[in-house]
Amino acid sequence: MSKTTIAAAAGLAIVLTDAPAIGEAVKDSHGPGLVETMMATQSHHAKLWLAGNARNWELASTRLTS
């Protein structure tokens, strides 16, 4: 097989893949992504810090809900 044929086959394979274009969001039906998880964690930690400073142990003991 010639190098040109291999290159053409590789190029065709790349064009025909179902991968999203650069910059397009990937649709994921498995749940929240990393950004959502990190934002929820940051908000929870901020709440814990504020509750600890205020010595509000009832607020600090509440669980993070999704």
N, C-alpha and C positions, 0 to 999 in steps of 0.2 A: 504494500500500500504506500502511495507516495505521501510526502509531507503535506502537499496541497490538499489531498483528500482528507487527511487526518485533521488539518486545520479547519476545513470546511465543515466536517462532521462535528467538531468541537464547538464551532461558532453556532451551528444550527441547534445543537443541544442547549446552549446557553440561552438562545433566543426563545426556545420553546418551553422553558421551565416555567413553573407557576409561581416563582418567587416574586414578591412585591417589588416595585421599583424603588429606587433610593428616595427616601423622604416620605414614603407612604406608610401609614400605620399598619401594623400587623394585627389582624383580627384574631383574638384569642378568647375562646369560650371556656377557658379553664378557671377563670377567676381574676382577681385584681392583679395588676402588674407590679413591678418593682416600685414605681413612683407612688402608687396608691398605698402600698405597704409601708414605705418609708415615711410618707406624710402622716399616716395613722400612728406609727410608732413615735414620731417626733411630737405629735400633739399629745399622746399619752404620757410621754416622758415630761413634757412641760407641765401637764396637769399634776403629775406626781411631785414635781419639784415645788410648784406653788402650794400644793396641799401640805407638803412636808414643812415648808417655811411657815405656813399659817398654823401648823400643828393640828390640821383638820384630818384626823386619821380615818374618819368615816368616808370622806371623799377619796383619800389615798387608797382605801381598800376596795374601791369599786373596780370592776374588771373592764378591760377593753372589749368593746363589742363591735362587730363588723356590720 
